[in-house]
Amino acid sequence: MKTIRLVLAYDGTGYHGWQIQPNGISIQQTLENSLARITGESVTVLSAGRTDAGVHALGQVAAFRTQSRHTPEIFRRALNATLPDDIRILATDEAPDAFHPRFDAKSKIYTYLIANHADLSPFAARYAWRIRTRLDREAMETAAACLVGKHDFTSFQASGCAAQSAVRTLTACTVEELSGIDFLGFSLPGRFIRISVEADAFLRHMVRNIVGTLADVGSAKRKASAVSELLQLRNRSAAGPTAPACGLFLYRVFY
């Protein structure tokens, strides 16, 4: 038996998230189906993060155990030949037997894209949350800084989260303004806000709830200083709305 590690990217629009679901296709199920065709084995693919329905990944990390003699490079080519076009294997290697993509991860970065203008390109609409009201980026940045550190993030935790503790450590939470984004070699103009969050681990919908709260700050629905109070309240209903899944990307996993 050996452990094969995968780095993959996917467009999550057409999937019910990473994890296998009883009613709906998932990234995990699609990978396992392809591996069954390649190896003849029934394998379980584990991931660094269970992205929700509609969430994308630029650098997801996964792993599986196999008796196959195929090299990592053959697995990369074979998977890319059998997977749908919205899932791509970027890299493969053989990992130590004890490797676990989730529990061995030191931190992960998620990024979120907000399109803060009215005339949104149809090519950006698939991957961004459109907010027409002009957001105050500086106020959002001030609020985001309040979240950095080790805190109880109950106020940003969705119901149904299976985590035993809501305590997480955010090492970074940044808010950038972009005058456009690149897409397939073209520049799509407009005002975009990109929020990046790095933490040791994340709760269910945590990043999307943070983004929704920061958007409230940017649109003057709440003060930046109030975000610190939300951490103390430990009350999900006191924080902002859950941002749509379409703008969220699992950007990178660190080991």
N, C-alpha and C positions, 0 to 999 in steps of 0.2 A: 504493500500500500504506500502511496505517496500523496502529498498535499500539493495541489496546484493553486497558485494565487493568481487572481485576475484583477486588472485595472480596467474599468469599463465606463463608457458614457452612454446615456440614453435620454431620449425625449419621452418624458413620462405622461404626455397628454392622453394617450390611448390606453393607459394601464391603471389598474386599481392599486397602485403602489408596488413596493418591493415584495412584500410578504404574500404568500399563497392565500387566496381568498376562495370561499365556497361558491361565490357567484360573481365571477369576473376574472379576467386574465391579469396576471401579475408578472413583474420582471423575473422574480425567482422561478416561477413555474415555466416561463418561456425558456430560461437558461437550462433548467433541469430536463425539459423535454428535448432540447438540442443535444445535451450531453448523453442522454439515454440513446439517441440515434447514433452518436459517435462511438460510444463505449459499449453499449449493450447492458450497461449497469443502471441500477436505480440509485442516484446520488442526491445528496442534499447540499445545496449551495448556501453558504452562510455569508452575510454581508457585514460591512462596517456600520451601516445605518439603514434602518427600515424606512425608506422614504415613503411618504403618503401618496395617495392617489393624485395624479397630475403633477407631481414634483419631479424635477429633472436631476440629472447627475452629469458632471463633467469629469469627476475622478472618483467614482465609487470603487471600493475594494471588496473583493469577495474571494472565497476559497472553497474547494471541495476535495474530498478524498477519493482516490481511484486506484484500481489495480491495473489500469491500462498502461501499456508500455509507450504510449505516445509521449513525445517530448512537449514541453510547454509551448514551443513555437508551432508545432502541429496542432495543438489544441486551439491556439489563437486563430490560425487559418481556417480550421474546420468549423469553429464556432461562427466566425464571421461569414462563412459560406452558407450556414444553415439558419442563422438568426435573422429576424426581420431587420430592415434597414434602420429602424429607429433605436437599435441596440448595437453598439460596436465594442469589441474587445480591443483595448488600446495596447495592453502589454500583458505578458504572462511570465511566470517563473515558478520554480519549485521552492516551496517554503518548508521550514521545519515542521515536523509532524505535529508539534504542539501549537502551531500558529492558529490564532483565532482572530479574524479580521475586526471583530467588534471589541472584544475584551483586551486585546493587545494594543489597540489604538491609544495614543497619548492625547490627541486632540483632533477635532474636525472643524473645517470652515464651511459655513453655508453662506451663500450670497443671495440677495433679493433685489430684483429690478422693478422700479416704479417708473412709469412713463408719465411725467408731470406736464403734459401739454395736450391740447385738444385733438390736433390732426395727427393721430397715431398711424404709422405705417402698418398695413396688414401683416407685414412680416415681423414686426415687433409685438403686435397685439397678442400673439401666441405665447410670448415669454415675458410679459410685463403686466403689472397692475396699473391700469390707467386711472389717474387722479387728475381731474381738470383744474381744481383749485390749486393755486400756486403754493407750494410748501416752503416753509422757512427752514432751509437746510441747517443753518447755524443753531437754531433752537433744537432741531432733531439731534444734532451732534452733541449738544450739551446734555440732553436727556439720555442719549446712548451711553455717555461716559458714566452715568450713575449706575449702570448695570454691570460695569466691569468689576471683577472680583468674585469672591466666594459668597453666594447668597442662597436663600431659599426662594426658588422661582415658582412657588405655588400659584401666584397671580398670573403666571404665563403658561400654566399647564392645562392642557385640555382634559375634559372628563374622559374616563376610560383609560387613562395612562396607567400602565402596570408598574411603573417605577416605585421602588420601596421608599425612596427619599427624593424630595424635590430640590435638594441642595446640589448646586452645580457651580463650577468655576469658569467664568468668562474671562479669557485673557485679552480679548479685543472685541470692540463693537464700534465700527466706523460708518460714517455717512458721507458719501462722495456725490458731487454733482458732475454730471457728464453733459457735454454739448451735443452728443450723438453717440451712436454705437455702430460698430462694424458688423456687417452681416454678409457672408459669402463674398468678401472682397469689396463690398459696397458700403458706403457710409449712409446711415439712416439718421438724419438730423432731428433735433428736438432736445428738450430738457429731460434728462433722466436722473433719477436718484438711485444710487446703488448702496445698499446696506450689507455689510459683511460682519458676520458674527463667528468668533472662534471660541470653542469651549471644550472642556474635557469630555463632556457628554451632553445630550440634549433630551428634554422631555417631549412628550407628544404635542405637536403644534407649537412648540416653544418659540421657534424663530418667527413663524407667521403671526403669533400673538404679540411678540416684541415689535415686529414691523407695523402691525395695526395700531399699536399704542404710539409708536414714534410718528406715524402718519397723523394721529390725533394731535400730537404736539405741533407738527409742522403746519397743520391747518388751524391752529389756535383753539382747538377744542379743549385742550388741557395744557397746563404750564409744564415746562421742562422739569422744574423742581419737584413736581408731583410724582414723577416716576420713582424717585427714591422711596416715597411713601407707599407706593404700590407693593414694593418688596416687603415692607413691614406689615401691610394689611393681610397678605397671603389669601387673597380673595380674587378668584378669576373674574367675577362679574364686575370688579372695580377697574379692570384694565380695558384696553381698547379691543376693537373687533379682530377677528382672525383674518389676516390678509389672504387673498386667493392663492391657491396652490401654483398657478401658472408662472408666477414670477420667482419661484424658489429653486435654487440649484445647490446640490451637494458639490462643493467646489474641490475640496482636497482633504485627504486623511493623512495624519502624521503618525509615524511609529517610532 
